Amino acid sequence: MSTKKRILFIANEMSPYLELTEFAETVNKLAVKSNDSGMEVRCIMPRFGVINERRHRLHEVVRLSGINVSIDSDDYPLVIKVASLPNARLQVYFLDNDDYFRRKSIFHDEQGKWLEDNGLRTVMFCKGALETVRKFGWPPDIIHCSGWMTGLVPMFIKHAYKKEPVFSNSKVVYTIGETTFKEKLGTDFMKLSTINDHVSKKEIEPFKENNNTAMFRGGATFADAITFGSDNVDKKLVDEFSKVKGKKILKYDPAGDLTDYLQLYADLAK
């Protein structure tokens, strides 16, 4: 049996597939560096329609077919696709859905208008990522979440999936990044986030503002460790989470070679 530590990266952006902020490149480098250091690495991100399947050689993973995400009494089918990260022997999995991810826009339409279903898409991605890992049967030691869209994942793991064996020993790292939108996720976001009452209203309280800051706040609240992925993080979040008791904190280092991240992973996986 392999004794390699397993690390799962869940991100809404990652080079070279999608670059919305500078941290997209950092996720790529962290995945490669973790892989090169002897960890077993997998990555999950949404398959937004702007990602070119042919160029990046995505193909469907048949053995992972049949995943349905249940939210507010509706089922949303997912198609799981995979690509090999260029110049690295590790795989990136993409969550696809014809109605919610394949459109040729990310969070705003062609006229720059905020997509009204971004809240639903967020819940779908976060729950879908965990359902995909459960179907893998691949228990990660470390789950590193980055990007506001992953903000629900730490809370889901600590509560909705707390009895799921595949996550029983997982430690969660959450990266607070720069603010990228000013809109709200919608009046139904809190209800959708309970994922059919598997999460209580108390547990989703940190997300109540339904905005970018709230997603970062919620992710950091339920994570075992917090990192800062930019020197342009909301000052309120920096003040709130720079010295949280009981959590490992990694401050932003623009000149860092990412060894601090590897040490963080190693400390959490002990």
N, C-alpha and C positions, 0 to 999 in steps of 0.2 A: 504493500500500500504506500502511495506517495506521501511524504511528510512535508511537501511543499506547502507554504502558506498560500491561501487563495485570496485574491483581491478583485473585487468587482467595482468597476467605475460606472456610475450612472450619471449621465450628463445630457443637457439639451444642446450642447455644441461640442465639437471635437474636430481638430484639424486632421486630415485635409477635407473632411466632409462638409463641415459648416463652421464658419468663423464669424461670430457675432461680437465677441469681445476678445481681448488678448488671452483670456484664460483657456480658450479653445486650443491654443498651441501648448499651453501648460499641461492640459489633460493628456494630449498626445505624448508629450515628453515623460510625464509621470507613468503612463501605461508602459512605454518602452523601457524606461529605467527600472520599473518594478519587475518587468519580465526579464531583463538582463541580469537583475540581482538574484534571480532564482525563484521568484514568486510565480504562481500560476495565475494568469490574468485574463479577465474577460471584460468587455465593455458593452454598455447598452445605451442607445440614444433613439430619439424619434426618427422615422424615415420621412422627413419633410419633403414635399414635392420638388423643392429646389435642389435636392441632392440627386446628382446624375447617376442612375443605376449602372448604365453601360460603362461610363468612365471609371467608376469605382468598383465595378465587377461585383455588384450585389446579386445574390441569388437566394431563392426561398429555401428555408430549412423545413423540409417535409415532415421530419419527425416531431417538429414543434407546432404542427398545424392543429387547429381545433381549439386554440386558446380563446376564450370569451371573457370579457371583463364585464362584470355585473355592477351597474351603478344606478341607483334610484329606480329599481325594478326593470331596467332595460339592459339588454345584453349587447355588447359591442365586440364583433369578431376582430381578432388581430391576425395579421400575417407577419411571421418573423423571417427576416432576411439577414444574411450574414456577408461580411467581406473580410478579407485579411488586410490588416493594417500594413501599408507599404513599408518595405524594409524592416519588417518585424514579424516574428512568428507568433502572432496573437490575433484573436478574432474580435470583430466588432459586430454586435447584433443590433438590428434596426427594427423598431416596432412600427408596423404599417397598418393603416386602415383607410379604405377608399374614400370615406366621407369626411374624415377629420384630419388626416395627415397628408394625403396625396395632393391636395390643392397646391397651386404654384405660388404660394405665399407662406409666410411663417406665422407671424402674430398680427399683422396688419394686411388689409386687402390692397389691391392695386392702386386704390385712391388714398392709401395711407390711413384708412379707418380701422380702428381696433376691432378684431373679430369677436363677436358677441359670445362665441362658444369656447373661448380660450380657457375658461374655468373648467368646463367639461373635459376639454382636451388634456388639461393638466392632471386632473384626477385619473383619467384614462391611462395616461402615460405612466404615472407613478404606480398605480395598481397593476397595470400591465407588465411593467418591469419586474415586479415581485412575483407575479404569476408565471412569468417566463422563467425566472430563476427556479421557482418551485418545480416547474416541468423539467428543467435541466436535471434536477436532483443533485445540484452542485452547491454544497454549503459554503458560502464565503466566510473567511475569517474577518475580513475588512470590507466594508462597503463605503466607497468614497463618492458622495453626492456633490455635484457642482451645477450651478445654473439655477435660477429662481424656479424653474419648472420642476425641479426635483425636490422642492421644499417639503412636500408631504411625506416623502419616503421615510425619513427617520421616525416620524410619528406613527406611520403605518406599521413599521417594524416593531416598535416598542409596545404597540397596543393591538391593532387589528391582527397582526401576524405573530404575536408574542408566543403563541403555542405551536407555531409552525416549526417542526424540527430542523428544516433547512436553514433557519435563521437563529436557532437557539444560542449559538455561540458567536454571532456576528457583532462586531463593533462598528459603529457608524461615525464616519468623518464627514463634516459638512463645511463646504467652502462658501463664505459670504463674499459675493462679488459686487461689481458696480451696478448701480440702478440703471435699468435700460428702458423702463416704461413708466408712465404716470397714470395710466388708466386703472380701472377697477376690474376684478375678475368676475363680477356679476353678483346679483342679489341671491342667486341660488347656489353660489359656490360653497358656502358653509354646509348646506344640506347635502350637496353632492359629496363633500369630503367625508361625511360620516359613512360612506360606502355601505348603504343599506343598514345603518345603525350598528355597524361593527366598531364605530368610534363614538365616544360620548361628546356632548356639547362642550364639556369642560376641557377635553383633550384637544379640541380644535380652537380653543379660545385664543391662542397666540396668532391665529390667522384671520381674526375677525375684521381687520381693516381691509382685507381683500385686495391688497396691492403688492407692489414689488417688495417694499420693506417688510410687509407682513409675511411674505413667503420666505424671505431670508430669516426673519425672526423665528418663525415656526421651525424651520429646518435646524437652526442652531440650538433652539430650546431642547429638542429631543435627541440631539447628537451626543456621542461620547467625547468627541473632540471637534474643535472649531478651528478653521484656518481662514485667513483673509487673502483673497485672490487678486486684489488690486489696491493701488494707493488712492483710489477714488471711491472708496466705500463710504456710504452714508455715515457721517460722524456720530449720529445717535446710535447706530449699530456698533460702531467701534467702541464707544464709551460703554455700551450695555454689555458687550460680550468679550471685552479684552481681558477681564479678570474674573471669570465665572468660576466659583468654587466647584470642585469635583469634576472639572473638564480640563482636558489638555488643550492648550491654546497655541497656535502657531501664527505669529504675526507675519505680515507681508514683507517680503525681502526681494526687492527688484533685482538684486545681484546674486540671488541664491542659485545654487546648482542642484536644488531639489533633494539633497541628501537629508535635509531636515524632515522632509515628508517620509522618506524611507525609514528614518529612525522613529517617526511617529507611528507608522504602520507596525513596525517591529515591537514597539512598546505596548501598543494596544492588543497585539496578537499573542502576547505572552500567556 
